[in-house]
């Protein structure tokens, strides 16, 4: 038997055309795979965000049970500290200090207060670095500096330090909610100037006369076009519908056209902002 030996020739590499074909195939594969990877990454962030919001509802339920059914107040301050539902901030001997807020009753993992898909500022002028969520201030949290009408039947107390200058609208109680599963408690705060901590309903009412700041209390639809919401009964969910309607003020306060502000912003914005409902049905206590 004759065995023929062939000498392998490794001297010939890819031709330029072959190399370009390989590069083109790789680029094509990347163009197909990368969008799917990015989508999966954003979906994972959305799930992480829902988990954060769920933790907030658990903290709220704990607070309710230990404070005679009251929800935590949205915010108030005295001469030493700024108390917010998410963080308490103050200066101690020239050192800025951040502590867990009223919701957390002194104990939390700070990062729970950070939406993983939000990269902007907290728009509150404080030093807390975690942000992205807001709290139903129109109907639930209320607090210092809130404006009500004479028809409001909730509790208002004088400020403990400056009673001649400030009143505090007290937060709601769990017993006032007739349909907790339809009342937004926490959510993805977002608007043109940052992530305001205070969620606002689209329409004014006796317990929340504010009109001009309504646009600051909107939700951000940043999770693949959806926004995440934690409800007063403890569940958290995503919603794709957003609304920009904010009806005319009826309390003789100068009206800013909130609807126009939101529509103009959304016209070119990648992340849309808006309210959860066309009226106050997803915010109120009924």
Backbone torsions as a table, in degrees:
resi	resn	phi	psi	omega
1	UNK	NA	131.9	-179.5
2	UNK	-96.1	122.5	178.0
3	UNK	-102.3	121.8	-179.6
4	UNK	-97.4	124.6	178.9
5	UNK	-95.6	129.7	178.3
6	UNK	-107.8	131.6	177.1
7	UNK	-89.2	118.7	-179.7
8	UNK	-72.8	137.1	-178.0
9	UNK	-111.3	107.7	-180.0
10	UNK	-97.3	7.9	-175.4
11	UNK	-76.3	-21.5	-178.3
12	UNK	-90.8	113.5	178.2
13	UNK	-90.6	-165.2	176.7
14	UNK	-67.8	144.1	170.1
15	UNK	-76.7	165.9	-180.0
16	UNK	-60.7	-39.8	-179.6
17	UNK	-65.0	-43.9	179.3
18	UNK	-62.2	-40.7	179.4
19	UNK	-64.1	-41.7	178.6
20	UNK	-65.3	-36.6	177.8
21	UNK	-63.8	-44.2	179.4
22	UNK	-62.1	-45.9	178.9
23	UNK	-61.3	-41.1	179.3
24	UNK	-63.4	-40.4	179.0
25	UNK	-64.9	-43.2	179.2
26	UNK	-62.7	-44.5	179.4
27	UNK	-61.6	-40.1	178.9
28	UNK	-63.8	-43.3	178.7
29	UNK	-62.6	-41.2	179.2
30	UNK	-64.6	-39.2	-179.7
31	UNK	-65.2	-26.1	178.8
32	UNK	-84.4	-39.4	-173.0
33	UNK	-80.9	-41.9	-173.2
34	UNK	-58.7	-45.5	177.3
35	UNK	-57.8	-37.1	178.9
36	UNK	-67.6	-38.6	178.2
37	UNK	-66.9	-41.6	178.9
38	UNK	-64.3	-40.6	178.4
39	UNK	-63.0	-43.5	179.0
40	UNK	-63.0	-38.1	178.7
41	UNK	-64.4	-44.2	-179.9
42	UNK	-68.6	-35.9	176.8
43	UNK	-64.6	-37.8	177.4
44	UNK	-64.7	-40.0	177.3
45	UNK	-63.2	-37.9	178.8
46	UNK	-63.8	-39.2	177.8
47	UNK	-67.0	-41.6	176.9
48	UNK	-59.6	-42.6	178.8
49	UNK	-62.7	-43.7	178.1
50	UNK	-59.8	-37.1	177.4
51	UNK	-64.4	-42.4	177.1
52	UNK	-58.4	-47.2	-178.0
53	UNK	-64.8	-37.2	176.9
54	UNK	-62.2	-40.8	177.3
55	UNK	-61.6	-34.6	178.4
56	UNK	-66.1	-38.6	178.9
57	UNK	-67.2	-34.7	176.7
58	UNK	-65.4	-43.3	177.8
59	UNK	-63.4	-38.1	178.8
60	UNK	-64.4	-42.9	178.9
61	UNK	-62.7	-38.9	177.0
62	UNK	-64.2	-43.4	178.7
63	UNK	-61.7	-45.7	179.1
64	UNK	-55.0	-46.6	-175.4
65	UNK	-68.2	-24.8	-177.5
66	UNK	-100.9	-1.0	-177.5
67	UNK	-133.3	44.1	173.3
68	UNK	56.8	33.4	176.4
69	UNK	85.9	-4.5	179.9
70	UNK	-75.3	145.1	167.2
71	UNK	-79.6	160.0	176.0
72	UNK	-66.0	144.1	177.0
73	UNK	-68.9	146.5	-176.4
74	UNK	-67.1	-46.8	178.6
75	UNK	-169.6	150.5	168.2
76	UNK	-164.8	166.2	-177.8
77	UNK	-145.3	156.9	171.2
78	UNK	-126.5	-162.0	-174.8
79	UNK	-75.0	-7.6	-176.8
80	UNK	-117.9	-32.4	-171.9
81	UNK	-136.9	154.0	170.7
82	UNK	-107.4	115.3	-177.3
83	UNK	-100.8	117.8	174.8
84	UNK	-123.4	162.4	-178.3
85	UNK	-61.0	-30.4	-176.6
86	UNK	-96.6	-40.9	-178.7
87	UNK	-140.9	152.7	169.8
88	UNK	-111.3	129.5	-178.3
89	UNK	-127.3	145.3	177.5
90	UNK	-165.2	173.0	178.7
91	UNK	-115.0	128.3	-179.1
92	UNK	-121.7	107.7	-178.3
93	UNK	54.2	43.3	178.1
94	UNK	82.6	-2.1	-179.3
95	UNK	-104.4	127.0	179.3
96	UNK	-77.3	130.3	-175.0
97	UNK	-121.1	137.2	175.0
98	UNK	-122.4	128.4	179.5
99	UNK	-126.6	159.6	175.7
100	UNK	-56.2	141.2	-174.0
101	UNK	-79.2	-173.1	-174.0
102	UNK	-60.1	-37.9	179.0
103	UNK	-56.9	-38.3	-171.0
104	UNK	-89.7	-10.1	178.5
105	UNK	50.5	41.8	172.8
106	UNK	89.8	0.1	-174.2
107	UNK	-146.0	113.2	175.2
108	UNK	-163.5	168.5	167.9
109	UNK	-92.5	113.4	-171.5
110	UNK	-52.7	-36.3	-173.0
111	UNK	-66.5	-16.0	175.8
112	UNK	-59.9	-26.8	-178.9
113	UNK	-81.4	5.9	-179.4
114	UNK	-111.1	118.1	172.1
115	UNK	-71.4	126.4	-176.0
116	UNK	-65.2	-16.6	-179.7
117	UNK	-99.8	0.1	-178.4
118	UNK	-104.5	130.1	-176.3
119	UNK	-118.6	1.3	-174.5
120	UNK	-89.6	-164.4	-177.3
121	UNK	-89.0	170.4	179.7
122	UNK	-88.3	-10.3	176.1
123	UNK	56.6	33.0	-178.2
124	UNK	-127.3	-6.5	176.6
125	UNK	75.0	12.2	178.8
126	UNK	-105.5	173.1	-169.8
127	UNK	-94.0	-0.4	178.3
128	UNK	-65.0	134.9	-172.3
129	UNK	-96.3	-11.0	-178.7
130	UNK	-102.1	132.9	-172.8
131	UNK	-159.2	179.0	177.2
132	UNK	124.4	-12.3	-177.3
133	UNK	-115.1	153.6	174.1
134	UNK	-129.6	165.1	-170.4
135	UNK	-127.6	134.0	-176.5
136	UNK	-58.4	95.4	-177.4
137	UNK	-90.2	-29.3	-178.8
138	UNK	-59.3	-41.0	-174.9
139	UNK	-119.0	-27.1	-172.2
140	UNK	-104.7	-60.8	-169.4
141	UNK	-80.6	-37.4	-177.6
142	UNK	48.3	-138.5	176.6
143	UNK	126.0	-163.6	-178.6
144	UNK	-73.3	138.8	176.2
145	UNK	83.2	0.1	177.2
146	UNK	-72.0	150.2	-176.3
147	UNK	-115.5	124.4	-178.9
148	UNK	-123.8	171.5	176.1
149	UNK	-103.5	171.0	178.8
150	UNK	-66.8	-15.0	180.0
151	UNK	-85.1	-9.3	-177.7
152	UNK	-67.3	128.4	-175.8
153	UNK	-104.6	12.5	176.7
154	UNK	-83.2	-176.3	-176.5
155	UNK	-92.5	129.3	175.2
156	UNK	-125.1	129.8	-178.3
157	UNK	-122.4	151.0	175.5
158	UNK	-67.9	149.4	177.9
159	UNK	-62.5	135.7	-176.5
160	UNK	-67.1	-21.2	-178.6
161	UNK	-107.9	-42.4	-177.9
162	UNK	-121.8	66.3	-175.2
163	UNK	-64.2	-23.1	-179.0
164	UNK	-81.8	-11.5	-174.5
165	UNK	-117.6	-31.0	-174.6
166	UNK	-131.6	144.2	168.4
167	UNK	-115.3	155.3	177.5
168	UNK	-118.7	119.7	174.6
169	UNK	-80.4	117.7	-173.9
170	UNK	-72.5	150.5	-179.0
171	UNK	-69.4	166.4	178.7
172	UNK	-74.1	166.9	175.2
173	UNK	-113.9	154.5	-177.1
174	UNK	-58.7	-33.2	-178.8
175	UNK	-67.0	-14.1	179.9
176	UNK	-82.7	-13.6	-177.8
177	UNK	-88.2	116.0	178.7
178	UNK	-87.3	-21.8	179.5
179	UNK	-141.2	75.8	-175.3
180	UNK	-58.1	-30.9	-178.4
181	UNK	-69.4	-12.0	179.3
182	UNK	-113.9	12.3	-179.7
183	UNK	-112.9	112.7	179.8
184	UNK	-65.8	136.3	-179.1
185	UNK	-112.5	-51.2	177.3
186	UNK	-133.1	158.1	178.7
187	UNK	-167.3	-176.9	179.3
188	UNK	-77.5	92.2	178.7
189	UNK	-70.4	135.3	-178.6
190	UNK	-168.9	136.0	169.9
191	UNK	-158.7	-172.4	-170.7
192	UNK	-60.1	-32.6	-174.9
193	UNK	-101.4	6.5	-179.0
194	UNK	139.9	-159.0	179.3
195	UNK	-111.5	92.5	178.1
196	UNK	-64.7	141.4	-177.1
197	UNK	-77.3	-9.0	-167.1
198	UNK	-119.7	107.9	-180.0
199	UNK	-71.5	132.9	179.3
200	UNK	-119.6	143.3	173.4
201	UNK	-78.5	157.9	-174.4
202	UNK	-69.8	-29.0	-176.2
203	UNK	-110.0	145.6	173.6
204	UNK	-70.4	154.8	175.2
205	UNK	-152.5	178.7	-173.5
206	UNK	-59.7	-30.1	-178.3
207	UNK	-94.1	1.0	-179.8
208	UNK	-156.8	90.1	-175.3
209	UNK	-82.3	-8.3	-174.3
210	UNK	-60.6	135.4	177.2
211	UNK	-118.9	-52.9	-174.1
212	UNK	-61.0	-30.3	-177.3
213	UNK	-91.5	4.5	-179.8
214	UNK	-56.3	-38.6	-177.4
215	UNK	-66.3	-20.4	178.7
216	UNK	-81.3	-18.7	-176.1
217	UNK	-99.9	27.9	-177.5
218	UNK	-87.9	173.4	-179.5
219	UNK	-103.4	150.0	178.3
220	UNK	-102.4	129.7	-178.5
221	UNK	-96.8	68.7	-169.1
222	UNK	-104.1	-0.9	179.9
223	UNK	-102.9	83.1	-178.4
224	UNK	54.1	42.8	178.5
225	UNK	84.0	6.7	-179.9
226	UNK	-119.0	161.0	172.3
227	UNK	-118.0	149.7	179.5
228	UNK	-102.3	141.4	-177.1
229	UNK	-135.6	136.6	171.1
230	UNK	-105.6	131.0	-173.3
231	UNK	-102.9	160.7	-172.4
232	UNK	-66.3	-16.2	177.7
233	UNK	-87.0	-3.1	175.5
234	UNK	108.1	-12.9	-179.8
235	UNK	-90.1	158.1	177.8
236	UNK	-126.8	143.6	-176.9
237	UNK	-150.2	169.9	177.8
238	UNK	-107.4	151.3	-179.5
239	UNK	-140.7	136.4	-179.3
240	UNK	-98.7	-24.4	-177.5
241	UNK	-76.4	134.3	173.7
242	UNK	-133.3	153.4	-174.5
243	UNK	-133.7	144.2	-179.8
244	UNK	-114.9	0.2	179.8
245	UNK	-67.1	129.8	173.0
246	UNK	-139.9	109.3	-167.4
247	UNK	-74.9	160.7	-175.1
248	UNK	-55.8	143.6	177.8
249	UNK	-71.9	139.9	-179.2
250	UNK	-115.7	13.7	-174.2
251	UNK	-116.3	23.6	174.7
252	UNK	59.5	30.7	173.2
253	UNK	-102.9	138.2	-179.1
254	UNK	-51.1	129.6	-173.9
255	UNK	-95.3	126.3	167.9
256	UNK	-96.2	140.3	-178.0
257	UNK	-79.0	87.5	-175.7
258	UNK	-62.5	-40.5	-178.9
259	UNK	-58.9	-45.1	178.6
260	UNK	-63.9	-40.6	178.7
261	UNK	-59.0	-45.9	-178.6
262	UNK	-69.7	-43.0	-179.4
263	UNK	-64.0	-40.8	178.8
264	UNK	-64.8	-39.6	178.4
265	UNK	-66.1	-45.6	-175.6
266	UNK	-69.3	-19.1	-177.2
267	UNK	-58.0	-37.5	-178.0
268	UNK	-120.5	2.3	-175.1
269	UNK	-82.2	139.2	175.5
270	UNK	-71.3	-42.9	177.8
271	UNK	-100.5	116.1	-178.4
272	UNK	-77.5	152.7	176.6
273	UNK	-128.0	151.3	-179.8
274	UNK	174.9	-175.6	179.2
275	UNK	-93.1	162.0	-178.1
276	UNK	-77.7	-23.1	-178.0
277	UNK	-145.9	163.9	-178.8
278	UNK	-71.6	-20.2	176.6
279	UNK	-137.3	-158.1	-173.5
280	UNK	-89.8	13.5	-172.0
281	UNK	-62.7	-27.1	180.0
282	UNK	-97.1	10.8	-179.1
283	UNK	-123.8	-30.2	-169.5
284	UNK	-80.8	176.1	-170.8
285	UNK	-88.4	-8.0	-174.4
286	UNK	-85.7	NA	NA
